[in-house]
Amino acid sequence: MDISMILLALGFLLAFVMSMNLGGNDAANPTSAAVGSGVLTLRRALLFFGIFVFFGAVLQGSMVMKTIGKGIVPEIDVVGAFAIILSANIWIFLATMRGMAISTTHSIICAVIGYGLVEFGISGINFSVLGTIVLSWIASPLCSLALAYILFKMIDIYTNRNDGAKLQKFFKILLIGSLCFSAYSFGANDVANATGVYITIASKMGQVPDSVAMVELAIFGTIGIVLGAFIFGPKVIRTLAFRVTRLDLPTGLAASLSNAMVVYLFTTVPYILSGYGLPISTSYAAVGAILGASIAAKKRLSKSASVYLISYWLVTVPANILLSGAVVYIIKMLVA
């Protein structure tokens, strides 16, 4: 059997594992507020997550897939796709087992950069698209923090002016709705992390347009995401729901709404304007939203948990660039 076919088969297998890692690590982003505030049990939150992440991935997942598959580097071949998926998988799995909500987006984007540097050199990197992506990584958690702060203050004012019992029920419904919206936004933004590198390969193999290949890849990736969420997700959900701070209903609602709105806007607005949806870190947006709501509510934050999370975020960038570049270089040497 040709080595490229072996790498292709292994790569698709790793892409499915990657999607499971995504579900395991990132299911916490839409669900942690509802679980932490006691509105939903962990299992029910995951059920809502699975349903709406499917719709988001299939209906709008192509917006960010295009960015990862063809925006940063000219194209990604079989060797590159394998190296990128393998490298990101290793890092995400290690972080998930530690209960750390790292950025799967940063992992895959940095792995693409590592591949691009080896395959095309620095001139082959589209720094216009990459620069916009990096700016979005900084802007998204700040936006979600600020928005969650504002939303909590609005919720707090509304709470003080209305009947407590009816308001609590209304807030619970809103929080479940925001979980569904957040899961939808997550599916639209993050399914590309597992499958975006295979756009060119899948469309050539099936002799179908990129748009059809992206829908097929979205369905493939979503199955893995939902499985991973149920199998591996609870550990990271508990980290965000209980270890960073203790969420009540108002803070949980503000954080969940903020996270959902920021992820969806960063996915759709840039796509409408430039044709490339931004693969932001849904983990960073979720943590930023929790911090913003907690600061507004004057809740105590766990400094140790926050510093631990940020340290993993910082290491993610160089770790994936170096790991992906090394894997590509070694494979190229072996098959040359």
C-alpha positions in Angstrom: 0.0 0.0 0.0 1.2 3.5 -0.9 2.6 5.5 2.2 0.3 8.4 1.4 -2.8 6.1 1.6 -1.6 4.8 5.0 -1.1 8.3 6.3 -4.5 9.3 4.9 -6.2 6.5 6.7 -4.4 7.2 9.9 -5.0 10.9 9.5 -8.8 10.4 9.3 -8.7 8.2 12.3 -6.7 10.9 14.2 -9.2 13.5 13.0 -11.9 11.5 14.7 -9.8 11.2 17.8 -9.2 14.9 17.6 -12.9 15.6 17.4 -13.4 13.5 20.5 -10.6 15.5 22.2 -12.5 18.7 21.2 -15.7 17.4 22.8 -13.8 16.3 25.9 -12.0 19.6 26.4 -14.4 22.1 25.0 -17.8 20.8 26.0 -17.1 22.8 29.2 -17.4 26.1 27.4 -21.1 26.1 26.7 -22.2 23.9 29.7 -20.1 25.0 32.7 -22.3 28.0 33.6 -25.5 26.0 33.6 -23.8 23.2 35.6 -22.0 25.5 38.0 -25.1 27.5 38.8 -27.1 24.3 39.5 -29.7 24.8 36.7 -28.9 21.6 34.9 -27.2 18.3 35.9 -24.0 17.5 34.0 -25.7 14.8 31.9 -28.6 17.0 30.9 -26.3 19.8 30.0 -24.3 17.5 27.8 -27.5 16.3 26.0 -28.4 19.8 25.1 -24.8 20.4 24.0 -24.8 17.4 21.7 -28.0 18.3 19.9 -27.1 22.0 19.2 -23.4 21.5 18.4 -24.6 19.2 15.6 -26.8 22.0 14.1 -24.0 24.6 14.4 -21.4 22.4 12.8 -23.5 21.3 9.8 -25.2 24.6 9.1 -22.3 27.0 9.6 -19.1 25.0 10.3 -17.8 25.7 6.8 -17.2 29.4 7.7 -14.1 28.5 9.8 -13.2 25.3 8.0 -12.2 27.4 4.9 -9.9 29.6 7.1 -8.0 26.6 8.6 -7.8 24.5 5.4 -6.9 27.2 2.9 -6.5 30.6 4.6 -3.1 30.3 6.5 -1.2 28.2 4.0 -1.8 27.6 0.3 -2.9 24.0 0.8 -2.4 21.1 3.1 -1.3 17.7 1.7 -1.7 14.3 3.2 1.5 14.4 5.2 0.8 17.8 6.5 -2.8 16.9 7.6 -1.5 13.9 9.4 1.3 15.8 11.2 -1.0 18.7 12.2 -3.7 16.4 13.6 -1.2 14.1 15.4 0.6 17.1 17.0 -2.6 18.8 18.2 -4.1 15.5 19.4 -1.1 14.8 21.6 -1.2 18.2 23.3 -5.0 18.4 23.7 -5.2 14.9 25.2 -2.5 15.7 27.7 -4.2 18.9 28.8 -7.6 17.2 29.0 -6.3 14.5 31.2 -5.1 17.3 33.5 -8.5 18.9 33.5 -7.2 22.0 31.8 -9.4 24.0 29.5 -6.8 24.9 26.9 -7.4 26.2 23.4 -8.0 23.5 20.8 -8.1 26.3 18.3 -4.6 27.5 19.2 -3.4 24.0 19.1 -4.5 23.3 15.5 -3.6 26.8 14.2 -0.1 26.6 15.6 0.3 23.1 14.2 -0.7 24.4 10.8 2.0 27.1 11.2 4.6 24.5 12.1 3.6 22.5 8.9 3.6 25.7 6.8 7.1 26.8 7.9 8.6 23.4 7.0 6.7 22.9 3.8 6.6 26.4 2.3 8.9 28.5 4.4 8.0 31.7 6.1 7.0 33.3 2.8 4.3 30.6 2.4 2.4 31.8 5.5 -0.5 34.2 4.9 0.3 36.7 7.6 -2.7 38.8 6.7 -5.1 36.0 7.7 -2.8 34.8 10.5 -2.5 38.3 12.0 -6.3 38.7 12.1 -6.6 35.3 13.8 -4.0 36.2 16.5 -5.7 39.5 17.2 -9.0 37.7 17.6 -7.4 35.4 20.2 -6.6 38.5 22.3 -9.8 40.3 21.6 -12.3 37.4 22.1 -11.6 36.8 25.9 -11.5 40.6 26.5 -14.8 41.1 24.7 -16.5 38.2 26.5 -15.1 39.5 29.9 -16.4 43.0 29.2 -19.8 41.8 27.9 -20.3 39.4 30.8 -19.5 42.3 33.2 -22.1 44.5 31.5 -24.7 41.8 31.3 -24.4 40.9 35.0 -24.9 44.6 35.9 -28.0 44.7 33.8 -29.3 41.4 35.2 -28.6 42.7 38.8 -30.6 45.8 38.2 -33.5 43.8 36.7 -33.4 41.4 39.6 -33.7 44.2 42.2 -36.8 45.5 40.5 -38.8 42.2 40.0 -40.4 39.3 41.9 -37.8 36.8 43.0 -39.5 33.5 42.4 -40.8 34.2 38.9 -37.5 35.8 38.0 -35.5 32.8 39.1 -37.6 30.6 36.8 -37.2 33.0 33.9 -33.4 33.1 34.4 -33.2 29.3 34.4 -35.0 29.2 31.0 -32.7 31.9 29.7 -29.6 30.0 30.9 -30.7 26.8 29.2 -31.4 28.8 26.0 -28.0 30.4 26.2 -26.4 27.0 26.6 -28.1 25.9 23.4 -27.0 29.0 21.5 -23.4 28.6 22.9 -23.3 25.0 21.8 -24.5 26.0 18.3 -21.8 28.7 18.1 -19.2 26.2 19.3 -20.2 23.8 16.6 -20.0 26.5 14.0 -16.5 27.6 15.1 -14.7 24.6 16.5 -15.6 21.6 14.2 -13.0 23.1 11.8 -10.3 22.3 14.4 -10.8 18.6 13.8 -11.7 18.5 10.1 -10.6 21.8 8.4 -7.2 20.5 7.3 -8.9 17.8 5.2 -11.0 20.1 2.9 -8.7 19.9 -0.1 -8.1 16.2 0.4 -11.7 15.3 0.9 -13.0 17.3 -2.1 -10.3 15.7 -4.4 -11.0 12.2 -3.1 -14.8 12.4 -3.5 -14.6 14.7 -6.6 -17.1 17.0 -5.0 -17.1 20.8 -4.4 -15.5 22.1 -1.3 -18.9 23.1 0.1 -20.1 19.5 -0.1 -16.9 18.1 1.4 -17.2 20.6 4.3 -20.7 19.4 5.2 -19.5 15.8 5.1 -16.5 16.6 7.3 -18.8 18.6 9.7 -21.0 15.5 10.2 -18.0 13.3 10.7 -16.4 15.7 13.2 -19.6 16.2 15.2 -20.0 12.5 15.9 -16.6 12.5 17.5 -17.3 15.7 19.4 -20.5 14.4 21.0 -18.8 11.1 22.0 -15.8 12.9 23.5 -18.1 15.3 25.4 -19.8 12.4 27.2 -16.7 10.3 27.8 -14.0 12.9 28.6 -15.9 16.2 29.2 -17.0 16.0 32.8 -13.5 16.6 34.2 -13.0 19.9 32.4 -16.6 20.9 33.0 -16.1 20.6 36.7 -12.9 22.7 36.5 -14.7 25.7 34.9 -17.9 25.2 36.8 -16.5 24.9 40.3 -12.7 25.6 40.6 -12.3 29.0 38.9 -15.1 30.5 41.0 -18.5 29.5 42.3 -21.3 30.5 39.9 -24.9 31.3 40.9 -27.8 31.9 38.6 -27.2 35.6 37.7 -23.4 35.1 37.1 -23.9 31.9 35.2 -26.5 33.5 32.9 -24.3 36.5 32.2 -21.3 34.3 31.5 -23.2 31.9 29.2 -24.9 34.7 27.2 -21.6 36.5 26.8 -19.7 33.4 25.6 -22.4 32.5 23.1 -22.6 36.0 21.6 -18.9 36.5 21.3 -18.2 33.1 19.7 -21.0 33.5 17.2 -20.1 37.0 16.2 -16.4 36.2 15.7 -17.5 33.2 13.5 -20.0 35.0 11.3 -19.2 38.7 11.0 -15.6 38.2 9.6 -16.9 35.6 7.2 -19.5 38.0 5.9 -16.9 40.8 5.5 -13.9 38.9 4.2 -14.9 35.3 3.5 -12.9 33.8 6.4 -14.6 33.1 9.7 -12.2 33.5 12.6 -11.2 30.4 14.5 -11.2 31.9 18.0 -10.6 30.1 21.2 -14.0 29.2 22.6 -12.1 28.2 25.8 -10.7 31.7 26.2 -14.0 33.2 25.5 -15.7 31.0 28.1 -13.1 31.7 30.8 -13.2 35.4 30.0 -17.0 35.4 30.4 -16.8 33.6 33.7 -14.1 36.1 35.0 -16.1 39.1 33.8 -19.4 38.0 35.5 -17.5 37.0 38.7 -15.7 40.4 38.9 -19.0 42.2 38.4 -20.6 40.1 41.2 -17.5 40.7 43.4 -17.0 36.9 43.8 -13.7 35.5 44.9 -11.6 34.1 42.1 -9.2 31.2 42.5 -5.8 32.8 41.6 -4.0 29.4 41.6 -6.6 27.8 39.2 -6.5 30.9 36.9 -2.7 31.1 36.8 -2.5 27.4 36.1 -5.0 27.7 33.1 -3.1 30.7 31.7 0.3 28.9 31.9 -1.2 26.1 29.8 -2.5 28.6 27.3 1.0 30.2 26.9 2.8 26.9 26.4 0.2 25.7 23.8 1.6 28.1 21.0 5.3 27.0 20.9 4.6 23.4 21.8 2.3 22.8 18.8 4.5 24.8 16.3 7.6 22.8 17.2 5.8 19.5 17.5 4.1 19.8 14.1 7.2 21.0 12.4 9.2 18.1 13.8 6.6 15.5 12.7 6.4 16.9 9.2 10.2 17.0 8.9 10.7 13.5 10.1 8.0 12.1 7.8 9.4 13.9 4.8 12.9 12.5 5.6 11.5 9.0 5.8 9.5 9.0 2.6 12.0 11.0 0.5 
